[in-house]
Amino acid sequence: MAKNTKYSLSSISLSLDLLELIGLIKKYRKDRSKEVYVRLEGDLLLALKELILMKINKGVNSALEELKREKKKKKQLRGKF
């Protein structure tokens, strides 16, 4: 895969680990081989949808935390005057 894509082995390995972590693929070896094989296990569209939703939720939560900090600052400034 590294030769075909011209990506480094470490980059491919990290990406495959992530895909395995989210349940999209399953890595396996054949009879004591050093080569790692990959089998699609999950639904690619569902996995992409969940990753997009996680990214959106992270952004929303970050924005809400920032809003809370700004409200707190504003409240503290009002108390000073």
C-alpha positions, 0 to 999 in steps of 0.5 A: 500500500505504501508503494502504491500510494507513496505515503510513509508506512507510519502514516498508513499504519496510523490511519489504519489504526484509527479506522480499526478503532472506529470499527471500520476495518479489521487488520489481520495476518496470514499464517505468520506473515509479516504483511498486514491485511485489511478487511472492511467491517463497517459502513463507510458512510455511517463512519464518515457521518459519525466522524463529522458529527463528532467534529461538529460537536467538538466545535459547538462545545468549544464555542459554548465554553468560550461563550461561558468564559466571556459571560463570566468576564462581562459579569465581573466587569459589571461588578467593578463599576 
